[in-house]
């Protein structure tokens, strides 16, 4: 069983790759969190948690899902975690395992995949060039083949993370600030003259945080469900959505193989 969360498609692609090569069923956290989150494992089933890095931590929606998660008799099952990132992951897996431990689980092997950059809401953050996107995806494919072998063989203690030089500073100091104060939908706005009211942003939002489309301008609910995954921004076909003013001249990206 593979649980995944994805905004711009990087993590979904990785989770689907693993599912194809291991035969595991795959479930979207953004869909599953709306349910009781209670599951029954088959005798030999593995447990995978796949997510993008948000401020060197697991996204809030992933942590909220784990709080709801019920997997009876799961302690004997092989568990692993994979995170996608633009560069480094900090101490995100330690944070994840602390959450999992409350459910009697622990990711015994963990992996990170460097994927094309999608977070563009800070002055120094930009999307990658098309060339760099292709290079990252090709490198990720090669690494995924190695990861799949580890998962198939149920190997414990495999650490294929790119943590960075000071993981605790990034995850607990910068990350805590980022996830407390910068995960908000309040800066999102739409250019009314540019918007074609297609409803793509409403359809693509993983937390159902946007209303509108089909002839109406999008509106964000401001109900604290936004993860700042930027799916709405990146999938807008006319670049009508922005996060404040900083993204007006930034690029867009979502996974396309």
Phi, psi and omega per residue, in radians:
X1 nan 2.216 3.126
X2 -2.047 2.098 3.030
X3 -1.748 2.283 -3.125
X4 -2.434 2.645 2.947
X5 -2.166 2.415 -3.127
X6 -2.627 2.417 3.078
X7 -1.789 -1.030 -3.088
X8 -1.748 0.115 2.973
X9 1.791 -0.196 -3.130
X10 -1.053 -0.875 -3.088
X11 -1.250 -0.636 3.087
X12 -1.025 -0.772 3.114
X13 -1.039 -0.804 -3.139
X14 -1.104 -0.765 -3.135
X15 -1.128 -0.696 3.117
X16 -1.168 -0.644 3.089
X17 -1.055 -0.842 3.138
X18 -1.099 -0.740 -3.124
X19 -1.074 -0.730 -3.135
X20 -1.085 -0.627 -3.019
X21 -1.665 -0.107 3.115
X22 -2.070 -0.256 -3.118
X23 1.353 0.203 3.139
X24 -1.378 2.603 3.011
X25 -1.303 2.686 -3.027
X26 -2.241 2.347 -3.070
X27 -2.325 2.369 -3.141
X28 -1.473 2.171 3.137
X29 -1.069 -0.645 -3.124
X30 -1.129 -0.446 3.037
X31 -1.514 -0.769 -3.030
X32 -1.190 -0.511 -3.090
X33 -1.153 -0.279 3.102
X34 -1.446 -0.064 -3.119
X35 -1.892 -2.964 3.114
X36 -1.283 -0.284 3.133
X37 1.062 0.662 3.104
X38 -1.963 2.234 -3.017
X39 -2.367 2.648 3.053
X40 -2.007 2.205 -3.120
X41 -1.574 2.498 2.970
X42 -1.300 2.908 -2.958
X43 -0.962 -0.694 -3.009
X44 -1.941 0.326 -3.000
X45 -1.370 2.415 3.058
X46 -1.545 2.844 3.084
X47 -2.127 2.084 3.105
X48 -2.089 2.403 3.066
X49 -2.072 2.067 -3.088
X50 -2.168 2.310 -3.055
X51 -2.787 2.747 3.011
X52 -1.482 2.733 3.085
X53 -1.450 2.259 3.049
X54 -2.093 1.820 -3.133
X55 1.087 0.718 3.116
X56 1.053 0.469 3.068
X57 -2.442 2.857 2.962
X58 -1.140 2.537 3.098
X59 -1.037 2.634 -3.116
X60 -0.997 -0.669 -3.109
X61 -1.107 -0.584 3.101
X62 -1.206 -0.747 3.136
X63 -1.175 -0.643 3.086
X64 -1.174 -0.651 3.103
X65 -1.107 -0.767 -3.140
X66 -1.091 -0.617 3.092
X67 -1.060 -0.599 -3.134
X68 -1.500 -0.332 -2.960
X69 -1.049 2.330 3.043
X70 -2.250 1.979 3.134
X71 -2.286 1.403 -3.109
X72 -1.028 2.477 3.063
X73 1.041 0.653 -3.074
X74 -1.652 -0.145 -2.989
X75 -1.086 -0.502 -3.108
X76 -1.517 -0.017 -3.084
X77 -1.609 2.525 3.124
X78 -1.180 2.263 -3.095
X79 -2.224 2.385 3.130
X80 -2.481 2.893 3.118
X81 -2.373 2.468 3.055
X82 -2.282 2.307 3.079
X83 -2.192 2.505 3.057
X84 -1.779 2.618 -3.065
X85 -2.737 2.868 3.038
X86 -1.422 -0.439 -3.121
X87 -2.672 -1.370 -3.073
X88 -2.096 2.854 -3.059
X89 -1.994 -0.105 -3.122
X90 1.041 -2.416 -3.092
X91 -1.802 0.522 -3.027
X92 -1.065 -0.630 -3.108
X93 -1.225 -0.598 3.054
X94 -1.073 -0.748 3.103
X95 -1.095 -0.780 3.119
X96 -1.045 -0.793 -3.095
X97 -1.177 -0.514 3.044
X98 -1.136 -0.693 3.081
X99 -1.171 -0.767 -3.129
X100 -1.141 -0.574 -3.096
X101 -1.071 -0.483 3.116
X102 -1.233 -0.250 3.085
X103 -1.871 0.170 -3.137
X104 1.320 0.355 -3.104
X105 -2.044 2.788 3.039
X106 -2.699 2.235 3.020
X107 -1.256 2.048 -3.041
X108 -1.577 -0.367 3.011
X109 -2.355 2.605 -3.021
X110 -2.578 2.556 -2.992
X111 -2.450 2.581 2.984
X112 -2.187 2.541 3.093
X113 -2.109 2.139 3.024
X114 -1.368 2.090 -3.092
X115 -2.164 2.943 3.128
X116 -0.924 2.447 -3.079
X117 -1.214 2.385 3.117
X118 -2.227 -0.287 -3.135
X119 -1.495 2.055 -3.018
X120 -2.243 0.455 -3.017
X121 -1.751 0.209 3.054
X122 -2.143 2.726 -3.035
X123 -0.982 -0.533 -3.060
X124 -1.773 0.179 -3.059
X125 -1.894 2.196 -3.136
X126 -2.400 2.751 2.981
X127 -1.194 2.742 3.107
X128 -1.319 2.809 2.984
X129 -1.186 2.806 3.122
X130 -1.035 -0.649 3.120
X131 -1.115 -0.787 3.140
X132 -1.163 -0.645 3.055
X133 -0.973 -0.871 -3.119
X134 -1.093 -0.700 3.135
X135 -1.101 -0.759 -3.137
X136 -1.125 -0.740 -3.117
X137 -1.164 -0.712 3.112
X138 -1.128 -0.726 3.096
X139 -1.135 -0.660 3.133
X140 -1.144 -0.657 3.105
X141 -1.055 -0.762 3.131
X142 -1.117 -0.741 -3.139
X143 -1.190 -0.630 3.132
X144 -1.093 -0.586 3.102
X145 -1.103 -0.675 3.077
X146 -1.173 -0.767 -3.129
X147 -1.064 -0.745 -3.137
X148 -1.051 -0.700 3.106
X149 -1.091 -0.722 3.104
X150 -1.075 -0.774 -3.113
X151 -1.174 -0.787 3.112
X152 -0.974 -0.730 -3.088
X153 -1.492 -0.015 3.130
X154 0.936 0.824 -3.114
X155 -1.399 2.315 3.082
X156 -1.700 2.702 3.035
X157 1.351 0.240 3.114
X158 -1.538 2.084 -3.105
X159 -2.041 1.783 3.106
X160 -2.016 0.859 -3.115
X161 -1.739 2.556 2.956
X162 -1.845 1.590 -3.001
X163 -1.394 -0.532 -3.029
X164 1.634 2.963 -3.000
X165 -1.250 -0.561 -3.104
X166 -2.308 1.217 -3.002
X167 -1.049 -0.636 -3.101
X168 -1.221 -0.666 3.094
X169 -1.087 -0.806 -3.114
X170 -1.139 -0.778 -3.049
X171 -1.357 -0.692 -2.992
X172 -1.722 -0.459 3.102
X173 -1.687 -1.144 3.141
X174 -1.150 -0.767 -3.097
X175 -1.098 -0.738 3.117
X176 -1.089 -0.731 3.110
X177 -1.119 -0.817 -3.113
X178 -1.012 -0.891 -3.046
X179 -1.295 -0.362 3.107
X180 -1.473 -0.668 -2.983
X181 -1.982 -0.298 -3.026
X182 -1.959 -0.025 3.047
X183 -1.651 1.577 -3.084
X184 -2.700 2.604 3.107
X185 -1.639 0.020 -3.045
X186 -1.079 -0.625 -3.139
X187 -1.311 -0.229 -3.103
X188 -1.131 2.415 3.068
X189 -2.610 2.810 -3.104
X190 -2.148 2.413 3.055
X191 -1.400 1.891 -3.030
X192 -1.106 -0.523 -3.128
X193 -1.331 -0.481 -3.098
X194 -1.588 -0.618 -3.073
X195 -1.006 2.333 3.127
X196 -1.782 0.123 3.062
X197 0.958 0.726 -3.077
X198 -1.425 -0.369 -3.141
X199 1.469 0.113 -3.128
X200 -1.055 -0.746 -3.116
X201 -1.104 -0.663 3.123
X202 -1.137 -0.733 -3.115
X203 -1.213 -0.638 -2.995
X204 -1.498 -0.327 -3.083
X205 -1.088 2.106 -3.062
X206 -1.268 -0.236 -3.131
X207 -1.981 0.197 -3.136
X208 0.946 0.729 -3.045
X209 -1.624 -0.011 -3.076
X210 -2.135 2.369 3.008
X211 -2.025 2.715 -3.129
X212 2.159 -2.860 -3.084
X213 1.519 3.024 -3.127
X214 0.908 0.867 3.099
X215 1.758 -0.085 -3.140
X216 -2.092 2.570 3.051
X217 -1.207 2.536 3.101
X218 -1.218 2.554 3.046
X219 -2.344 2.399 3.100
X220 -1.576 2.470 -2.966
X221 -1.332 -0.392 -3.089
X222 0.965 0.783 -3.125
X223 -1.987 0.330 3.065
X224 1.190 0.406 3.095
X225 -1.765 -0.224 -3.100
X226 -1.122 2.406 3.095
X227 -1.815 -0.029 -3.049
X228 0.983 0.665 3.075
X229 -1.312 -0.283 3.100
X230 1.187 0.351 3.085
X231 -1.031 -0.712 -3.124
X232 -1.104 -0.757 3.139
X233 -1.121 -0.854 -3.027
X234 -1.277 -0.511 -3.099
X235 -1.565 -0.147 -3.131
X236 -1.086 2.104 -3.046
X237 -1.231 -0.242 -3.109
X238 -2.162 0.235 3.117
X239 0.931 0.756 -3.133
X240 -1.532 -0.271 -3.103
X241 -1.747 2.380 3.084
X242 -2.433 2.748 3.081
X243 -1.790 1.650 -2.981
X244 1.119 -2.495 3.115
X245 -1.756 -0.220 -2.966
X246 -1.194 -0.448 -3.056
X247 -1.669 0.056 -3.053
X248 -1.022 -0.616 -3.125
X249 -1.972 0.347 3.090
X250 -1.615 2.818 3.139
X251 -1.408 3.053 3.091
X252 -2.143 2.636 3.124
X253 -2.681 2.367 2.806
X254 -2.559 2.704 -2.965
X255 -1.137 2.224 3.003
X256 -2.431 2.120 -3.118
X257 -1.527 nan nan
